[in-house]
Amino acid sequence: MDFRWNKDNIEHVATHGVSPEEAEWVVGNARSPYPREIGDGKYWVCGRGRGGRLLQVIYLVDEDGTIYVIHARLLSDKEKHRWRRTAR
């Protein structure tokens, strides 16, 4: 998987305490029912980062298949509970 990072998306995920490497890990290790298409060419993934933190990542896929992360953040407690129920 190829990812495209630039100043804008690196800074955006960093404001949520997520590194590009952690976001890539979540996308690259997505398990069913993820990724989910959420409209406008965007995909949503929830999963564990390398450190075990639960994250959500939203991304686009360019025409050449390159992934461009537009958002990544930690899950809220409520979202973690919901994720654990669906991840079984």
C-alpha positions as CSV (number, residue, x, y, z in Angstrom):
1,M,0.0,0.0,0.0
2,D,1.3,3.4,-0.9
3,F,0.3,6.4,1.2
4,R,0.6,10.1,0.2
5,W,1.5,12.4,3.1
6,N,2.1,16.1,2.9
7,K,2.3,18.9,5.5
8,D,-1.4,19.3,5.7
9,N,-2.5,15.8,6.5
10,I,0.6,15.1,8.7
11,E,-0.2,18.2,10.8
12,H,-4.0,17.3,10.9
13,V,-3.5,13.8,12.3
14,A,-0.8,15.1,14.7
15,T,-3.4,17.5,16.3
16,H,-5.3,14.3,17.3
17,G,-2.1,12.7,18.7
18,V,-1.8,10.2,15.8
19,S,1.4,9.6,13.7
20,P,1.3,8.8,10.0
21,E,2.8,5.4,10.8
22,E,0.0,4.6,13.2
23,A,-2.7,5.7,10.7
24,E,-1.0,3.5,8.0
25,W,-1.0,0.5,10.4
26,V,-4.7,0.8,11.1
27,V,-5.6,1.1,7.3
28,G,-3.2,-1.7,6.3
29,N,-4.4,-4.1,9.0
30,A,-8.1,-3.4,8.7
31,R,-10.4,-6.4,9.4
32,S,-14.0,-6.9,8.4
33,P,-16.3,-5.0,8.5
34,Y,-13.7,-2.4,7.5
35,P,-13.0,-0.5,5.4
36,R,-16.5,1.0,5.0
37,E,-17.3,3.4,2.2
38,I,-18.9,6.5,3.7
39,G,-19.6,8.5,0.5
40,D,-17.8,11.1,-1.6
41,G,-15.0,8.5,-2.3
42,K,-14.1,8.4,1.4
43,Y,-13.4,5.2,3.4
44,W,-13.6,4.7,7.2
45,V,-11.6,2.2,9.2
46,C,-11.5,1.6,12.9
47,G,-8.8,-0.6,14.5
48,R,-5.9,-0.9,16.8
49,G,-2.7,1.1,16.2
50,R,0.6,-0.5,16.8
51,G,0.6,0.6,20.5
52,G,-2.9,-0.9,21.0
53,R,-4.7,2.4,20.9
54,L,-8.1,2.3,19.1
55,L,-8.3,4.7,16.2
56,Q,-10.5,5.7,13.4
57,V,-9.0,6.7,10.1
58,I,-10.8,8.3,7.1
59,Y,-9.1,8.3,3.8
60,L,-9.4,8.7,0.0
61,V,-8.0,6.5,-2.7
62,D,-6.4,8.3,-5.6
63,E,-6.9,7.1,-9.2
64,D,-3.5,5.3,-9.0
65,G,-4.5,3.5,-5.8
66,T,-2.5,5.8,-3.5
67,I,-4.1,6.3,-0.1
68,Y,-4.5,9.9,1.2
69,V,-5.4,10.0,4.9
70,I,-7.7,13.0,5.6
71,H,-8.5,12.3,9.3
72,A,-7.3,10.1,12.1
73,R,-8.1,10.2,15.8
74,L,-8.5,8.1,19.0
75,L,-12.0,6.6,19.5
76,S,-14.1,7.9,22.3
77,D,-15.1,5.6,25.1
78,K,-18.5,5.1,23.6
79,E,-17.0,4.3,20.2
80,K,-14.5,1.9,21.8
81,H,-17.4,0.0,23.3
82,R,-19.2,-0.2,20.0
83,W,-16.0,-1.3,18.2
84,R,-15.4,-4.1,20.7
85,R,-18.9,-5.5,20.1
86,T,-18.5,-5.5,16.3
87,A,-14.9,-6.7,16.3
88,R,-15.7,-10.2,17.6
